[in-house]
Amino acid sequence: MRTPRVGGAALGLAAAATVMLASAPAASALGEDDASLRQRVAELEARLAELKQTSTHHWLTEQRAADIRALVQDVLADADTRASLLQGGGTAGWDNGFFLASADGNFRLNLKGLVQVRYVFNHQDDDAEDSSRGGFESRRTKLIFTGHVVDPSWIYKVQGNFSSMGGGFVLEDAFIGKALGNGWTFLAGQVKVPMQREFLVENYDQLPVERSLVDAEFNAGRTQGAAIDYRGDWLHFTFGYTDGHTATGGTNAPALAYDTEYSLTARAEVLLAGSWDQFADLTSWKGEEFGFMLGGGIHYQDGEYGTAADEIEALQWTVDASLEFGGANLLAYVVGRHLDSTTIDLDQYGFVIQGGFFVTDDVELFARYEWGDDDISSEDLSIVTVGFNKYFSRQQLRWSCDVGYGLNEVSATWGDGLLGTGGAGAGWRTDASDNDGQIVFRTQLQLKF
């Protein structure tokens, strides 16, 4: 490698400076004054110092040259990759989420994610050992893949969550769908049981920090099966034939697991005002049009025959109403479940009413009341929750806080769940009999991309 040769240049500059100093009288005779000569000499001396500095610190060493060559090769390789993608007409970018797509639009992958970091404080008057508990958790950490293959009519979804207990990855949704035209879609795989509105709305689109304990107990969870779905201008209808939901089957279970003999679910929604899109969440943004939707669902499952466990017949139903006022919202629903077997005969009910309104462009206040009767406990569930949401970028970046107060005891049904679908993770503990006044404070930062 050649390096700058400054020895001769330095001598030349020094000589030039000497000659110029020696010839100052002649320059004066030609009309140049001493100040001009001194300025030129100073410039030459500065240049000489610069060349000396360069000679002692070779800026391009062998190692640095190798690093630069490697960097150039990486840049060229990346450019080739991008050129190949562009030559094929593929696209990538952001469209309410990151995506990759083919040039003809027949293949598309959407990547989304969710992180909910939460602090929970719980206080019970009746717990002699540890009346107050608090701590942080990663409530939900999800990866969500959606898109279509072959053509836009063949859709798919794969969604999983890293559990807040141990961090294990748990499959939640995994289905294939076919758009049949005229609003009809066929689905097969693992999905939410299409019945209860509060549960069908995604975790990140709720109003309070967490869903109600009534929903946690009564929703039928996720299951495996097939469903047909219709969505028109004002009517939305879903019918599913599935494995149902039990403690031993339904979700992430093999075909021959002990679950149910059969399970049938149907839900219908009627759009009386507004658009379907605005009911994807449980809030109403300022400036949105008025919206009014009525819904209802029914679910029946018959327990597996020939097992040691009691075969339980479960009939469940719900009716709900959702209203949006362009900055204020209201949701109310009632749910019932009837369980029958050789050992139990229970009639259980619950209802939830909640609403919120914006006090500024990005701050929303809300309140919720929930009541439940499990037909077992000495007291009914009765909880009031109030709080606020601060939206930095709607549901993509949001800070939420709420406080819940138990007017009656929170029995094991609501804290643990009769069918294994209870309120674990909501921050509520099981109270001793006839003890009330449990307090739960929750604050959560949510990031969705």
Sine and cosine of phi, psi and omega as CSV:
sin_phi,cos_phi,sin_psi,cos_psi,sin_omega,cos_omega
0.00,0.00,0.67,-0.75,0.03,-1.00
-1.00,0.05,0.64,-0.77,0.04,-1.00
-0.89,-0.46,0.39,-0.92,-0.03,-1.00
-0.86,0.51,0.71,-0.70,0.06,-1.00
-0.98,-0.20,0.95,-0.32,-0.12,-0.99
-0.93,-0.37,-0.11,0.99,-0.05,-1.00
-0.87,0.49,-0.79,0.61,-0.02,-1.00
-0.91,0.41,-0.63,0.78,0.00,-1.00
-0.89,0.45,-0.64,0.76,0.00,-1.00
-0.90,0.44,-0.69,0.72,0.02,-1.00
-0.89,0.45,-0.63,0.77,0.00,-1.00
-0.90,0.44,-0.67,0.74,0.01,-1.00
-0.91,0.40,-0.64,0.77,0.02,-1.00
-0.89,0.45,-0.68,0.73,0.01,-1.00
-0.90,0.44,-0.66,0.75,0.00,-1.00
-0.88,0.47,-0.63,0.77,0.02,-1.00
-0.90,0.44,-0.67,0.74,-0.01,-1.00
-0.89,0.45,-0.70,0.71,-0.02,-1.00
-0.88,0.47,-0.65,0.76,-0.04,-1.00
-0.92,0.39,-0.60,0.80,0.05,-1.00
-0.92,0.38,-0.64,0.77,-0.03,-1.00
-0.93,0.36,-0.51,0.86,-0.07,-1.00
-0.99,-0.12,0.32,0.95,-0.01,-1.00
-0.85,0.53,-0.65,0.76,0.01,-1.00
-0.88,0.47,-0.62,0.78,-0.01,-1.00
-0.91,0.41,-0.66,0.76,0.01,-1.00
-0.88,0.47,-0.59,0.81,0.01,-1.00
-0.90,0.44,-0.58,0.82,0.01,-1.00
-0.92,0.40,-0.43,0.90,0.00,-1.00
-1.00,0.00,0.08,1.00,0.08,-1.00
0.98,-0.18,0.09,1.00,0.05,-1.00
-1.00,-0.03,0.75,-0.66,-0.01,-1.00
-1.00,-0.02,0.18,-0.98,-0.05,-1.00
-0.89,0.45,-0.60,0.80,-0.03,-1.00
-0.88,0.47,-0.64,0.77,0.01,-1.00
-0.91,0.42,-0.66,0.75,0.01,-1.00
-0.91,0.42,-0.68,0.73,0.01,-1.00
-0.88,0.48,-0.62,0.78,0.02,-1.00
-0.89,0.46,-0.67,0.74,-0.01,-1.00
-0.92,0.38,-0.62,0.79,0.04,-1.00
-0.90,0.43,-0.65,0.76,0.02,-1.00
-0.88,0.47,-0.63,0.77,0.03,-1.00
-0.89,0.45,-0.66,0.75,0.02,-1.00
-0.91,0.41,-0.64,0.77,0.02,-1.00
-0.91,0.42,-0.63,0.78,0.03,-1.00
-0.90,0.44,-0.65,0.76,0.03,-1.00
-0.91,0.42,-0.61,0.79,0.03,-1.00
-0.89,0.46,-0.69,0.72,0.02,-1.00
-0.89,0.45,-0.61,0.79,0.02,-1.00
-0.90,0.44,-0.67,0.75,0.01,-1.00
-0.93,0.37,-0.60,0.80,0.05,-1.00
-0.90,0.44,-0.66,0.75,0.03,-1.00
-0.88,0.48,-0.67,0.74,0.01,-1.00
-0.90,0.44,-0.59,0.81,-0.05,-1.00
-0.94,0.35,-0.41,0.91,-0.04,-1.00
-1.00,-0.07,-0.26,0.97,0.00,-1.00
-0.77,-0.64,1.00,-0.04,0.01,-1.00
-0.94,0.34,0.93,-0.36,-0.09,-1.00
-0.95,0.32,-0.36,0.93,-0.05,-1.00
-0.89,-0.45,1.00,0.06,0.05,-1.00
-0.99,0.13,0.18,-0.98,0.01,-1.00
-0.88,0.48,-0.69,0.72,-0.02,-1.00
-0.90,0.44,-0.68,0.73,-0.02,-1.00
-0.92,0.39,-0.59,0.81,0.04,-1.00
-0.89,0.45,-0.64,0.77,0.03,-1.00
-0.91,0.42,-0.65,0.76,0.04,-1.00
-0.88,0.47,-0.66,0.75,-0.02,-1.00
-0.91,0.41,-0.66,0.75,0.03,-1.00
-0.88,0.47,-0.67,0.75,0.02,-1.00
-0.90,0.44,-0.65,0.76,0.02,-1.00
-0.89,0.45,-0.68,0.73,0.01,-1.00
-0.88,0.47,-0.67,0.75,0.02,-1.00
-0.90,0.45,-0.64,0.77,0.04,-1.00
-0.89,0.45,-0.67,0.74,0.01,-1.00
-0.90,0.44,-0.67,0.74,0.02,-1.00
-0.91,0.42,-0.65,0.76,0.02,-1.00
-0.90,0.44,-0.67,0.74,0.04,-1.00
-0.90,0.44,-0.63,0.77,0.03,-1.00
-0.90,0.43,-0.62,0.78,0.05,-1.00
-0.89,0.46,-0.67,0.74,0.02,-1.00
-0.88,0.48,-0.72,0.70,0.00,-1.00
-0.91,0.42,-0.61,0.79,0.02,-1.00
-0.90,0.43,-0.63,0.78,0.03,-1.00
-0.89,0.46,-0.67,0.74,0.03,-1.00
-0.89,0.46,-0.69,0.73,-0.02,-1.00
-0.93,0.37,-0.60,0.80,0.03,-1.00
-0.89,0.45,-0.56,0.83,0.05,-1.00
-0.99,0.17,-0.13,0.99,0.03,-1.00
0.99,0.13,0.14,0.99,-0.01,-1.00
-0.93,0.37,0.40,-0.92,0.02,-1.00
-0.76,-0.65,0.42,-0.91,0.06,-1.00
-0.46,-0.89,0.47,-0.88,0.01,-1.00
0.32,-0.95,-0.55,-0.84,-0.07,-1.00
-0.82,-0.57,0.82,-0.57,0.08,-1.00
-0.59,-0.81,0.98,0.21,-0.16,-0.99
0.84,0.55,0.58,0.81,-0.07,-1.00
0.60,-0.80,0.40,-0.92,0.02,-1.00
-0.96,0.29,0.55,-0.83,-0.02,-1.00
-0.49,-0.87,0.39,-0.92,0.21,-0.98
-0.80,-0.60,0.65,-0.76,-0.05,-1.00
-0.52,-0.85,0.48,-0.88,0.07,-1.00
-0.99,0.16,0.27,-0.96,-0.06,-1.00
-0.90,0.44,-0.60,0.80,-0.05,-1.00
-1.00,0.09,-0.04,1.00,0.03,-1.00
0.98,0.19,0.10,0.99,-0.05,-1.00
-1.00,0.10,-0.26,0.97,0.03,-1.00
-0.78,-0.63,0.72,-0.69,0.00,-1.00
-0.47,-0.88,0.67,-0.74,0.08,-1.00
-0.82,-0.58,0.85,-0.53,0.09,-1.00
-0.96,-0.28,0.75,-0.67,0.01,-1.00
-0.90,-0.43,0.84,-0.55,0.06,-1.00
-0.75,-0.66,0.32,-0.95,0.02,-1.00
-0.51,-0.86,0.29,-0.96,-0.02,-1.00
-0.59,-0.81,0.72,-0.69,0.12,-0.99
-0.76,-0.65,0.83,-0.55,0.09,-1.00
-0.84,-0.54,0.92,-0.38,0.03,-1.00
-0.97,-0.25,0.82,-0.58,-0.18,-0.98
-0.74,-0.67,0.59,-0.81,0.20,-0.98
-0.91,-0.41,0.71,-0.70,-0.03,-1.00
-0.79,-0.62,0.72,-0.69,0.13,-0.99
-0.84,-0.54,0.75,-0.67,-0.03,-1.00
-0.79,-0.61,0.68,-0.73,0.04,-1.00
-0.74,-0.68,0.77,-0.64,0.09,-1.00
-0.82,-0.57,0.75,-0.66,0.03,-1.00
-0.95,0.32,-0.45,0.90,-0.17,-0.99
-1.00,-0.07,-0.04,1.00,-0.06,-1.00
-1.00,-0.01,0.97,-0.23,-0.08,-1.00
-0.94,0.35,-0.50,0.87,-0.07,-1.00
-0.99,0.16,-0.70,0.71,-0.07,-1.00
-0.47,-0.88,1.00,0.09,-0.10,-1.00
-0.95,0.32,-0.44,0.90,-0.03,-1.00
-0.82,-0.58,0.73,-0.68,0.05,-1.00
-0.68,-0.73,0.50,-0.87,0.03,-1.00
-0.33,-0.94,0.39,-0.92,0.03,-1.00
0.15,-0.99,0.14,-0.99,-0.01,-1.00
-0.99,-0.14,0.38,-0.92,0.11,-0.99
-0.40,-0.92,0.44,-0.90,0.21,-0.98
-1.00,0.01,1.00,0.01,-0.15,-0.99
-0.86,0.51,-0.71,0.70,0.04,-1.00
-0.59,-0.81,0.69,-0.72,0.12,-0.99
-0.68,-0.73,0.98,-0.19,-0.19,-0.98
-0.89,-0.46,0.51,-0.86,0.21,-0.98
-0.87,-0.50,0.73,-0.69,-0.11,-0.99
-0.76,-0.65,0.86,-0.52,0.04,-1.00
-0.90,-0.44,0.82,-0.57,0.06,-1.00
-0.70,-0.71,0.19,-0.98,0.05,-1.00
0.43,-0.90,-0.38,-0.92,0.05,-1.00
-0.55,-0.83,0.36,-0.93,0.01,-1.00
-0.71,-0.70,0.41,-0.91,0.01,-1.00
0.94,0.34,-0.83,0.55,0.15,-0.99
-0.37,-0.93,0.24,-0.97,-0.10,-0.99
-0.87,0.48,-0.18,0.98,-0.02,-1.00
-0.99,0.14,-0.30,0.95,0.02,-1.00
-0.99,-0.14,0.97,-0.26,-0.10,-0.99
-0.95,-0.31,0.29,-0.96,0.03,-1.00
-0.47,-0.88,0.30,-0.95,0.11,-0.99
-0.47,-0.89,0.72,-0.69,0.13,-0.99
-0.74,-0.67,0.85,-0.53,-0.05,-1.00
-0.69,-0.72,0.70,-0.71,0.04,-1.00
-0.65,-0.76,0.31,-0.95,-0.04,-1.00
-0.73,-0.68,0.70,-0.71,0.12,-0.99
-0.99,0.12,0.92,-0.40,-0.14,-0.99
-0.85,0.52,0.60,-0.80,0.07,-1.00
-0.96,0.29,-0.21,0.98,0.06,-1.00
-0.94,-0.35,1.00,-0.04,0.04,-1.00
0.99,-0.14,-0.30,0.95,0.06,-1.00
0.98,0.18,0.13,0.99,0.02,-1.00
-0.91,0.41,0.58,-0.82,-0.02,-1.00
-1.00,0.09,0.82,-0.57,-0.06,-1.00
-0.88,-0.48,0.81,-0.59,0.05,-1.00
-0.95,0.32,0.77,-0.64,0.02,-1.00
-0.95,-0.30,-0.88,0.48,0.00,-1.00
-0.88,-0.47,0.64,-0.77,0.09,-1.00
-0.35,-0.94,0.98,-0.18,-0.05,-1.00
-0.57,-0.82,0.35,-0.94,0.11,-0.99
-0.90,-0.44,0.65,-0.76,0.00,-1.00
-0.73,-0.68,0.43,-0.90,0.04,-1.00
-0.76,-0.65,0.89,-0.46,0.08,-1.00
-0.97,0.24,0.88,-0.47,-0.10,-1.00
-1.00,-0.04,-0.13,0.99,-0.01,-1.00
0.99,-0.13,0.41,-0.91,0.02,-1.00
0.85,0.53,0.52,0.86,0.07,-1.00
1.00,-0.01,-0.06,1.00,-0.05,-1.00
-1.00,-0.07,0.65,-0.76,0.03,-1.00
-0.64,-0.76,0.68,-0.74,0.08,-1.00
-0.96,-0.27,0.70,-0.71,-0.01,-1.00
-0.79,-0.61,0.59,-0.80,0.08,-1.00
-0.58,-0.82,0.73,-0.68,0.00,-1.00
0.61,-0.79,-0.51,-0.86,0.00,-1.00
-0.97,-0.24,0.85,-0.53,-0.09,-1.00
-0.60,-0.80,0.15,-0.99,0.17,-0.99
-0.94,0.34,0.63,-0.78,0.12,-0.99
-0.90,0.43,0.86,-0.51,-0.18,-0.98
-0.99,0.16,0.98,0.22,-0.04,-1.00
-0.72,-0.70,-0.83,0.56,-0.22,-0.97
-0.98,-0.17,0.83,-0.56,-0.14,-0.99
-0.87,0.49,-0.72,0.69,-0.05,-1.00
-0.86,0.52,-0.62,0.79,0.01,-1.00
-0.96,0.27,-0.56,0.83,-0.03,-1.00
-0.93,0.36,-0.46,0.89,0.09,-1.00
-0.96,0.27,0.71,-0.70,-0.11,-0.99
-0.89,0.46,0.38,-0.92,-0.01,-1.00
-0.81,0.58,-0.66,0.76,-0.10,-1.00
-0.98,0.17,-0.07,1.00,0.01,-1.00
-0.93,-0.36,0.29,0.96,0.02,-1.00
-0.98,0.22,0.18,-0.98,0.06,-1.00
-1.00,0.00,-0.88,0.47,0.13,-0.99
-0.96,0.27,0.00,-1.00,-0.02,-1.00
-0.88,0.47,-0.64,0.77,-0.05,-1.00
-0.67,-0.74,0.43,-0.91,0.09,-1.00
-0.87,0.50,0.29,-0.96,-0.03,-1.00
-0.95,0.32,0.34,-0.94,0.10,-0.99
-0.94,0.35,-0.47,0.88,0.09,-1.00
-0.88,0.47,-0.72,0.70,0.04,-1.00
-0.90,0.43,-0.67,0.74,-0.03,-1.00
-0.86,0.50,-0.56,0.83,-0.01,-1.00
-0.99,0.11,-0.62,0.78,-0.15,-0.99
-1.00,-0.06,-0.38,0.92,-0.02,-1.00
-0.91,0.42,0.55,-0.84,-0.07,-1.00
-1.00,0.03,0.15,0.99,0.11,-0.99
0.93,0.36,-0.47,-0.88,0.05,-1.00
-0.96,-0.28,0.41,-0.91,-0.01,-1.00
-0.43,-0.90,0.10,-1.00,0.03,-1.00
-0.92,-0.39,0.67,-0.74,-0.03,-1.00
0.20,-0.98,-0.42,-0.91,-0.02,-1.00
-0.73,-0.69,0.50,-0.87,-0.04,-1.00
-0.54,-0.84,0.45,-0.89,0.12,-0.99
-0.89,-0.46,0.70,-0.71,-0.09,-1.00
-0.77,-0.63,0.67,-0.74,0.06,-1.00
-0.79,-0.62,0.72,-0.69,0.08,-1.00
-0.71,-0.71,0.89,-0.46,0.05,-1.00
-0.92,-0.40,-0.30,-0.95,-0.03,-1.00
-0.90,0.43,-0.58,0.81,-0.07,-1.00
-0.73,-0.69,-0.11,0.99,-0.03,-1.00
-0.82,-0.57,0.72,-0.69,0.10,-0.99
-0.80,-0.60,0.78,-0.62,-0.09,-1.00
-0.66,-0.75,0.68,-0.73,0.06,-1.00
-0.71,-0.70,0.70,-0.71,0.09,-1.00
-0.76,-0.65,0.76,-0.66,-0.04,-1.00
-0.77,-0.64,0.63,-0.78,0.15,-0.99
-0.91,-0.42,0.91,-0.41,-0.19,-0.98
-0.66,-0.75,-0.05,-1.00,0.09,-1.00
-0.99,0.12,0.00,1.00,-0.02,-1.00
0.94,0.33,-0.31,-0.95,-0.02,-1.00
-0.66,-0.75,0.88,-0.48,0.07,-1.00
-0.67,-0.74,0.07,-1.00,0.00,-1.00
-0.93,0.36,-0.36,0.93,-0.09,-1.00
-0.92,-0.40,-0.07,1.00,-0.05,-1.00
-0.33,-0.94,0.08,-1.00,0.00,-1.00
0.95,-0.32,-0.82,0.57,-0.02,-1.00
-0.94,-0.33,0.79,-0.62,0.04,-1.00
0.77,0.64,0.71,0.70,-0.03,-1.00
-0.83,-0.56,0.51,-0.86,0.05,-1.00
-0.95,0.32,0.20,-0.98,-0.13,-0.99
-0.88,0.48,-0.58,0.81,-0.10,-0.99
-0.99,-0.16,0.28,0.96,0.04,-1.00
-0.92,0.40,0.46,-0.89,0.07,-1.00
-0.95,0.30,0.94,-0.33,0.03,-1.00
-0.71,-0.71,-1.00,0.01,0.02,-1.00
-0.68,-0.73,0.34,-0.94,0.16,-0.99
-0.93,0.36,-0.67,0.74,0.10,-0.99
-0.25,-0.97,0.32,-0.95,-0.02,-1.00
-0.52,-0.85,0.76,-0.65,-0.03,-1.00
-0.81,-0.59,0.68,-0.73,0.00,-1.00
-0.66,-0.75,0.63,-0.78,0.08,-1.00
-0.63,-0.78,0.62,-0.78,0.08,-1.00
-0.62,-0.79,0.63,-0.78,0.05,-1.00
-0.75,-0.66,0.59,-0.81,0.06,-1.00
-0.74,-0.67,0.65,-0.76,0.01,-1.00
-0.87,-0.49,0.84,-0.54,0.01,-1.00
-1.00,-0.03,0.95,-0.31,-0.03,-1.00
-1.00,-0.01,-0.42,0.91,0.04,-1.00
-0.34,-0.94,0.50,-0.87,0.03,-1.00
1.00,-0.01,-0.42,-0.91,-0.04,-1.00
-0.78,-0.62,0.37,-0.93,0.02,-1.00
-0.88,0.47,-0.64,0.77,-0.10,-0.99
-0.86,0.52,-0.60,0.80,-0.09,-1.00
-0.94,0.35,-0.24,0.97,0.03,-1.00
-0.99,-0.14,0.25,0.97,0.08,-1.00
-0.95,0.30,-0.37,0.93,0.07,-1.00
-0.82,-0.57,-0.02,-1.00,-0.06,-1.00
-0.94,-0.34,0.37,0.93,0.11,-0.99
-0.86,-0.51,0.15,-0.99,0.03,-1.00
-0.74,-0.67,0.91,-0.41,-0.07,-1.00
-0.97,0.23,0.51,-0.86,0.04,-1.00
-0.86,0.51,0.68,-0.73,0.02,-1.00
1.00,-0.04,-0.20,0.98,0.05,-1.00
-0.95,0.32,0.44,-0.90,0.04,-1.00
-0.96,0.29,0.30,-0.95,0.06,-1.00
-0.90,0.43,0.69,-0.72,0.02,-1.00
-0.72,-0.70,0.59,-0.80,-0.01,-1.00
-0.57,-0.82,0.85,-0.53,-0.02,-1.00
-0.71,-0.70,0.71,-0.70,0.12,-0.99
-0.94,-0.35,0.60,-0.80,0.00,-1.00
-0.57,-0.82,0.30,-0.95,0.05,-1.00
-0.30,-0.95,0.48,-0.88,-0.01,-1.00
-0.54,-0.84,0.36,-0.93,0.04,-1.00
-0.61,-0.79,0.63,-0.77,-0.05,-1.00
-0.66,-0.75,0.73,-0.68,0.05,-1.00
-0.71,-0.70,0.71,-0.70,0.10,-0.99
-0.61,-0.79,0.56,-0.83,0.00,-1.00
-0.90,-0.44,0.83,-0.56,-0.09,-1.00
-0.89,0.46,0.37,-0.93,-0.02,-1.00
-0.88,0.48,0.73,-0.69,0.06,-1.00
-1.00,0.08,0.39,-0.92,0.14,-0.99
0.98,0.21,0.32,0.95,0.04,-1.00
-0.92,-0.39,0.24,-0.97,0.01,-1.00
-0.93,0.37,-0.48,0.88,-0.01,-1.00
-0.96,0.28,0.43,-0.90,0.03,-1.00
-0.91,0.41,0.71,-0.70,0.06,-1.00
-0.99,0.16,0.93,-0.36,-0.08,-1.00
-0.98,-0.18,0.79,-0.61,0.16,-0.99
-1.00,-0.04,0.78,-0.62,-0.03,-1.00
-0.83,-0.56,0.81,-0.58,0.11,-0.99
-0.87,-0.50,0.82,-0.58,-0.08,-1.00
-0.73,-0.69,0.58,-0.82,-0.01,-1.00
-0.56,-0.83,0.34,-0.94,0.04,-1.00
-0.42,-0.91,0.48,-0.88,0.11,-0.99
-0.70,-0.72,0.71,-0.71,-0.06,-1.00
-0.62,-0.78,0.39,-0.92,0.06,-1.00
-0.70,-0.71,0.71,-0.70,0.01,-1.00
-0.80,-0.60,0.75,-0.66,0.03,-1.00
-0.77,-0.64,0.63,-0.78,0.05,-1.00
-0.75,-0.66,0.70,-0.71,-0.13,-0.99
-0.86,-0.51,0.36,0.93,-0.01,-1.00
0.92,0.38,0.82,0.57,-0.04,-1.00
0.79,-0.61,-0.12,0.99,0.07,-1.00
-0.59,-0.81,0.46,-0.89,-0.08,-1.00
-0.59,-0.81,0.36,-0.93,0.03,-1.00
-0.50,-0.87,0.73,-0.68,0.09,-1.00
-0.74,-0.67,0.74,-0.68,0.08,-1.00
-0.63,-0.78,0.68,-0.73,0.07,-1.00
-0.47,-0.88,0.40,-0.92,0.09,-1.00
-0.83,-0.56,0.56,-0.83,-0.04,-1.00
-0.64,-0.76,0.56,-0.83,0.05,-1.00
-0.68,-0.73,0.50,-0.87,0.03,-1.00
-0.60,-0.80,0.69,-0.72,-0.03,-1.00
-0.82,-0.57,0.88,-0.47,-0.05,-1.00
-0.93,-0.37,0.74,-0.67,-0.07,-1.00
-0.63,-0.77,0.75,-0.66,0.09,-1.00
-0.41,-0.91,-0.16,-0.99,0.01,-1.00
-0.95,0.32,-0.30,0.96,-0.07,-1.00
-0.89,-0.46,-0.31,0.95,-0.02,-1.00
-0.75,-0.67,0.45,-0.89,0.10,-1.00
-0.49,-0.87,1.00,-0.09,-0.14,-0.99
-0.86,-0.50,0.63,-0.77,0.14,-0.99
-0.86,-0.51,0.95,-0.33,-0.12,-0.99
-0.91,-0.42,0.59,-0.80,-0.05,-1.00
-0.64,-0.77,0.36,-0.93,0.09,-1.00
-0.31,-0.95,0.38,-0.93,0.16,-0.99
-0.54,-0.84,0.42,-0.91,-0.02,-1.00
-0.70,-0.71,0.68,-0.73,0.16,-0.99
-0.71,-0.71,0.77,-0.64,-0.02,-1.00
-0.56,-0.83,0.42,-0.91,0.02,-1.00
-0.34,-0.94,0.31,-0.95,0.02,-1.00
-0.47,-0.88,0.29,-0.96,0.06,-1.00
-0.46,-0.89,0.50,-0.86,-0.01,-1.00
-0.99,0.10,0.78,-0.63,0.08,-1.00
-0.99,-0.13,-0.36,0.93,0.19,-0.98
-0.69,-0.72,-0.10,-0.99,-0.01,-1.00
-0.91,0.41,-0.40,0.92,-0.09,-1.00
-0.72,-0.70,0.19,0.98,0.05,-1.00
-0.86,-0.52,0.79,-0.61,-0.08,-1.00
-0.82,-0.58,0.76,-0.65,0.11,-0.99
-0.99,-0.14,0.52,-0.85,0.00,-1.00
-0.53,-0.85,0.30,-0.95,0.08,-1.00
-0.53,-0.85,0.47,-0.88,0.00,-1.00
-0.56,-0.83,0.63,-0.78,0.16,-0.99
-0.82,-0.58,0.70,-0.71,0.03,-1.00
-0.72,-0.69,0.60,-0.80,-0.01,-1.00
-0.68,-0.73,0.60,-0.80,0.03,-1.00
-0.50,-0.87,0.58,-0.82,0.06,-1.00
-0.81,-0.58,0.93,-0.37,-0.04,-1.00
-1.00,0.00,-0.04,1.00,0.02,-1.00
0.91,0.42,0.34,0.94,0.00,-1.00
-0.78,-0.63,-0.79,0.62,-0.13,-0.99
-0.95,0.30,0.34,-0.94,0.01,-1.00
-0.96,0.29,-0.43,0.90,0.01,-1.00
-0.80,-0.60,0.48,-0.88,0.05,-1.00
-0.99,0.17,0.42,-0.91,0.13,-0.99
-0.94,0.34,0.70,-0.71,0.04,-1.00
-0.45,-0.89,0.95,-0.31,-0.10,-0.99
-0.73,-0.68,0.68,-0.73,0.13,-0.99
-0.92,-0.39,0.71,-0.70,0.01,-1.00
-0.75,-0.66,0.72,-0.70,0.08,-1.00
-0.73,-0.69,0.44,-0.90,0.00,-1.00
-0.01,-1.00,-0.23,-0.97,0.00,-1.00
-0.56,-0.83,0.37,-0.93,0.13,-0.99
-0.85,-0.52,0.70,-0.71,0.13,-0.99
-0.92,-0.40,0.91,-0.41,-0.06,-1.00
-0.99,-0.14,0.89,-0.46,0.09,-1.00
-1.00,0.03,-0.54,0.84,0.07,-1.00
-0.44,-0.90,0.91,0.42,-0.08,-1.00
0.76,0.65,-0.70,-0.71,-0.07,-1.00
-0.98,0.21,-0.18,0.98,-0.01,-1.00
-0.93,0.38,-0.63,0.78,0.00,-1.00
-0.63,-0.77,0.91,-0.40,-0.20,-0.98
-0.52,-0.85,0.64,-0.77,0.09,-1.00
-0.89,-0.46,0.77,-0.64,-0.07,-1.00
-0.75,-0.66,0.58,-0.82,0.11,-0.99
-0.67,-0.74,0.63,-0.78,0.14,-0.99
-0.49,-0.87,0.33,-0.94,0.03,-1.00
-0.77,-0.64,0.77,-0.63,0.04,-1.00
-0.90,-0.43,0.58,-0.82,0.00,-1.00
-0.76,-0.65,0.79,-0.61,0.01,-1.00
-1.00,0.06,0.93,-0.36,0.02,-1.00
-0.95,0.31,-0.47,0.88,0.10,-0.99
-0.82,-0.57,0.01,-1.00,0.06,-1.00
-0.90,0.43,0.49,-0.87,0.15,-0.99
-0.98,-0.19,0.97,-0.25,-0.10,-0.99
-0.98,0.18,0.09,-1.00,-0.04,-1.00
-0.89,0.46,-0.47,0.88,0.03,-1.00
-0.85,0.53,-0.69,0.72,-0.09,-1.00
-1.00,0.05,-0.50,0.86,0.02,-1.00
-0.98,0.19,-0.58,0.81,-0.07,-1.00
-0.92,-0.40,-0.58,0.81,0.04,-1.00
0.99,-0.16,0.81,-0.59,-0.03,-1.00
-0.93,0.37,-0.58,0.81,-0.04,-1.00
-0.93,-0.37,0.38,0.93,0.02,-1.00
0.98,0.20,0.28,0.96,-0.01,-1.00
-0.85,-0.52,0.45,0.89,-0.14,-0.99
-0.97,0.23,-0.24,-0.97,-0.21,-0.98
-1.00,0.10,0.39,0.92,0.05,-1.00
-0.83,0.55,0.76,-0.65,-0.02,-1.00
0.99,-0.14,-0.20,0.98,0.02,-1.00
-1.00,0.08,-0.23,0.97,0.04,-1.00
0.98,-0.17,-0.02,1.00,-0.02,-1.00
-1.00,-0.10,0.69,-0.72,0.04,-1.00
-0.96,-0.29,0.33,-0.94,0.03,-1.00
-0.97,0.24,0.80,-0.60,0.02,-1.00
-1.00,0.08,0.40,-0.92,0.19,-0.98
-0.93,0.37,0.38,-0.92,-0.07,-1.00
-0.83,0.56,0.73,-0.68,0.07,-1.00
0.91,0.41,0.31,0.95,0.08,-1.00
-0.96,-0.27,0.76,-0.65,-0.01,-1.00
-0.84,-0.54,-0.19,-0.98,0.08,-1.00
1.00,0.09,0.26,0.97,0.05,-1.00
-0.91,0.41,0.66,-0.75,-0.02,-1.00
-0.85,-0.53,0.72,-0.70,0.06,-1.00
-0.78,-0.63,0.83,-0.56,0.11,-0.99
-0.92,-0.39,0.73,-0.68,-0.01,-1.00
-0.71,-0.71,0.69,-0.72,0.14,-0.99
-0.72,-0.70,0.67,-0.74,-0.17,-0.99
-0.59,-0.81,0.66,-0.75,0.14,-0.99
-0.95,-0.32,0.80,-0.61,-0.07,-1.00
-0.88,-0.48,0.74,-0.68,0.10,-0.99
-0.81,-0.59,0.83,-0.56,0.02,-1.00
-0.80,-0.60,0.76,-0.65,0.01,-1.00
-0.74,-0.67,0.00,0.00,0.00,0.00
